[in-house]
Amino acid sequence: MLMIKRFLIATGALLLLGAITATILFTKPWDDLQSWRFFLTQPVVGWRADIFTNWGVIQPLAELNASSKPRVFERDLNSPDAVSYSLDGKSIPLSDYLDRANISGLMVLHDGVIKMEYYAQGLNAESRNHLWSASKSFTSTLVAMGVHDGKIRSLDDKVEEYAPQFAGTAYGETPIRHVLMMSSGIDFFHERGTPNRVDMYWDIMHDRQDFDKWVAKLPRRVPSGTDFNYIATDTHVLAAVLRGAYGKPFPQIVQDRLWERGGFGGDASWGLDGVGHAMGHLSLSVRLEEFANLGQLYVEDLILNGEQTVPADWFSMVENPQGDFQEPSFDEAGRMREGYSAQFWLPHDYDQEFMAAGAFGQYLWIDRRQGTVVAQFSVGEPTLFTDGEDHITPKEFATVMRTLARKETFR
């Protein structure tokens, strides 16, 4: 009797898991925002490319218009089938990586020329893909522009000097520089504690709360500038600083200072909170070419229309950790952990290499030394690009990116 009971419990659990997976794989979760909390907690959401390209029915969006002077990239395309990479003494075809990583888009630029362009999972050149946290790197770029424009006097100024809604709060007293570094010292973690990331998204995206007010309640954990803690709220505060510094909505700043001047050739959108403020840490949806264009602008020193647009020391800040706690490292289990700088990630053995990174495998690899860019869309599960059996480890990912970034690969 006990064996039968155990069998029925196990069978029921399997049927429930199958129902959950089938629901996510074969329905349209964006049709019912009430299910947002459910879908947010399910790893298999990353298997659905159409979730990433239908973000506008999950969240209110502000539209960005293509530049009136769009950049036109030259193309000298190569087939992915002609490329392989070497890992631990083995030669592996690029197609193997594309399949295992569930790549939905890949673009490689050498000296501003598109050398490879690949789409899968139903995407094409006109598809707008949600960048998740890779959006953060666009926000930090605008912070640098704000300093150059004289709108932000110094990165060492406190947040509350530009965003008075945070006056008297833990965030308000924090220097902008430390917020850029993900070193705000705020008592909030993505994966543990209450509230955590799931609570945050439920409040902001389902209950339509004011993200500024939500963030303002968070207390201090440690002095700012003393450790690394990657949290969404830091980047939202940067967007609030920009709103105050320019006296404009954040999407308008993106449009005026980056999209139009940077020659971004496609329309895009940025997600909003319950009161219409853009969420600076995610929800930018772009075509693959616009994602790659940000990297190309960095290769070209962010010189737009012949004019310098960021402080000269910005590139050193992006290319290097700003504290020992930001250096690439290994955890207690020996797994590789990337480093961090100013809302960009740093690979092990970085040499003027840095990357924007978003959940489920959205990556923008920038190699300023070689003048190359690799932009990637993916629909991988959240743990796909981590150490683990059959995963794309950080070592393999960096090997693929460096292979594609080398000029010799396409000669």
LINQUI-V239197 format. One record per helix or strand. SS is the DSSP state (~ for helix, > for strand). FROM is the first residue (numbers start at 1). LEN is the number of residues. Records with the same first field share a line. If there is no record, write none. Layout:
BEGIN
SS = FROM-LEN ; FROM-LEN
END
This chain:
BEGIN
~ = 2-25 ; 29-3 ; 33-8 ; 43-5 ; 49-4 ; 55-3 ; 80-3 ; 94-7 ; 132-17 ; 159-3 ; 164-3 ; 176-5 ; 197-10 ; 211-6 ; 232-15 ; 250-10 ; 288-12 ; 314-6 ; 324-3 ; 394-12 ; 407-4
> = 61-4 ; 74-2 ; 84-4 ; 90-4 ; 103-8 ; 113-7 ; 129-2 ; 158-1 ; 175-1 ; 186-1 ; 220-1 ; 268-5 ; 278-1 ; 284-3 ; 303-2 ; 307-2 ; 329-2 ; 336-2 ; 339-2 ; 345-2 ; 353-6 ; 362-6 ; 372-7
END
